[in-house]
């Protein structure tokens, strides 16, 4: 499971805390950098803040980012889970975190992350991606350049093409 | 025609490169079938019964003659020589080889065409009025707005993995010819009292298993806010639309669950965050897009051409064709011509490569090199001089494209059905043909008058059966193909959904049932001005049901009614 960060292969110091197949959740390790589920943040907030090691939180597609919007100062990393390619809720969550709640730390895509999602993920504000096992790294790194321009505004290009054109024409 | 600029072209070229890479990875075995599926689907590539099916986008149905020639070439080279024009104004090829698809896309790109987002759970081809820009009843030309929305929705990073497919239609005339109430989002372009353009916004219409008419959530959206408002709608849908059940994932289910007013409130709340943001449209941008559309250089002509009027009087068959297949034009002396793809014995919407080439030639000679695809699966020459109509008719007859049946029972809308489509429960094409053969007497067809007959091979409703005056739906009954008949559906301003008449019938019985429905209609109409749909609305479905099924199928309510009468 390779981590791509800022369009480069990167080492990963973070432990991702996820429920097992039967739904049970391990306890939060006493030390080290950990990404906890939103439910754990909600219920163990004080302990997590007091703990040593860096803290990250991850949201599922049905968890509204507004619920961490006031707590962002406690996190070094926010992750969003994409359980499968067709589940696109996380793209909206990414944009909301960046554009509405002004999250400027690491925004990590986790779950079933494939090469062919990376371009859109990057446009929606994600800057780190944990690729699923078996993805070709070289091909994945090339995915960010699948398209060289975009019509719409998004996190990477906050101004849509037509306004950039108009600005260029008038300058 | 909209003419690409450098960026439009570059994006389409880059899409070809991207898809070529995806296909190569799939063929090399490094991209598993399950992961390739959603990727190829958003490029219009299905794996069908016999072969892959490729759906090529014809944005808002606008087609240049050189593009049609390219489609003819592709149909001939990579397929078996026949293409199918669909109800969503696209072209479908039923026999391409998967490994050839990147090459087909590369050829399409050379004529500013593509297959982007013609399938998959994303914003699909924007559809519009096939009379856009030429209709006498037009209030706003919708084409510029279609193109603006096309660009905005192309490779939208946030809305490319929606819960389900998303269809947007834009209309701009008094008469709705886009089935605007049956789209995920329907935009009716209007003008306010000051003459400013805006949109009446409908959401949550659709066909499929749970047909619904859309609800108006905003009476007037000033044009500047078109994209931000769409963004708000799509964001609410992307976040909250159901993803647990394929059949409940369309936006209509969300709108119904939240109620239209509740959904509107959510959209408006989301909109407050993005309203007036950078995506707010400028008049410079609208002007730029508008300027990239070529417009015909119309001649100044008399309102009526003498030669045309004389021909009408001289040749009854020409007059009959004009009556059905020629349509009024806003420019004096011009008319629009439907080239019918509904000849008996030919699957509705099908055209051969030779016909495509010949039609391109007709467009060059008589219609400024431009064509339209209609949602009724015909082709249209939009800008023909009246004085050329007689020649065009002769040429169209030679090409078997002059069946004078637009708006009539034999102008059947039908999906490809079980002959090709792997989703279908039943065949559509032979049913359409059997009905066309039953009604092969044109005088009888004209006597029946306006009647939309639509056939879908399954609940996906590609043949728009819900809005046929007579709708026919293929169903699976213990492995056998049966057909459920409904009546009372309609497109247009007074759109309605058909009601199922009774138990489904076998393929052989369908023409008999249709004939019985026509018998009731002809017996009950006030005059030949009263159309089939009008009679159904006036007298209800019961008399039709009784005549089709006999009294033993009479509903209990009707039996009580009859007993007390």
Interface residues (C-beta under 8 A of the other chain):
Chain A: X61 X85 X86 X87 X88 X89 X91 X92 X93 X95 X100 X114 X116 X119 X120 X121 X123 X124 X136 X139 X146 X147 X148 X149 X150 X151 X152 X153 X154 X158 X159 X160 X161 X162 X163 X165 X166
Chain B: X7 X10 X11 X14 X15 X17 X18 X21 X22 X25 X30 X35 X38 X39 X121 X151 X152 X154 X155 X156 X157 X158 X159 X160 X161 X162 X235 X238 X239 X243 X273 X277 X278 X279 X281 X282 X284 X285 X288
